[in-house]
Amino acid sequence: MRRAITTRNKYLGVILLGAALPLAVFAAADDGFATPRACAGNALAAALPSQPSLNGYRYVGTQCLSGTNTARYRAGSSVVEISLIDAGGQRSGAGGRPKSAAASDGMAETYESMKLIARSNVDMEKANIALFKRTPSGVGPEYYPVISKLGEDEVATHIPAKEEATGDFTTSGVLKKRYIFGVQVISALAGKDGPAARRTIEPFLEAVKLGML
């Protein structure tokens, strides 16, 4: 059996992308992604990568919505999306910041649940790695989940089993106890296993400007 511990990364990835639509729909349409100038004054957008090209992908634009921002990069049919959601604190803005849009639009409870899912994904994927290492499972190290550091926080990338691998990867975590972070990769150029996911995703992690949050 591939995984003894259930992972919910793929469901969080759909939430981060904004709707429960097939990934192919997201990969095909670049509508709604604007240049950074259109997101002026938006701290979340400013924290996302916006270089003209990154790791072999060209910058398409950033989608700026209330409390949720997503930067898109494309190389043919391969797409990388990096998302930030300001989930705020349970009662007030973290670190002296004002309350997030989530807290002011009646969605605080939903966003808090999303934060819990993102945090638990990291814990579950770390537990999966430990389980695979101590229990014969037929899962080679190249298909272990990938744990990466982003500032002081950890984010986890779910790696599908070899027989299910398509080059699609989902990364999730929580930054600074407030921001839900996600990366969605569709048809990665680098390959379909864990090392390919790391090669694809880490340059985008390094490009996130944490000081803007």
Summary of the structure (lengths in Angstrom):
residues: 213
radius of gyration: 16.6
end to end distance: 40.1
largest distance: 52.1
contacts: 692
relative contact order: 0.19
helix: 38%
strand: 26%
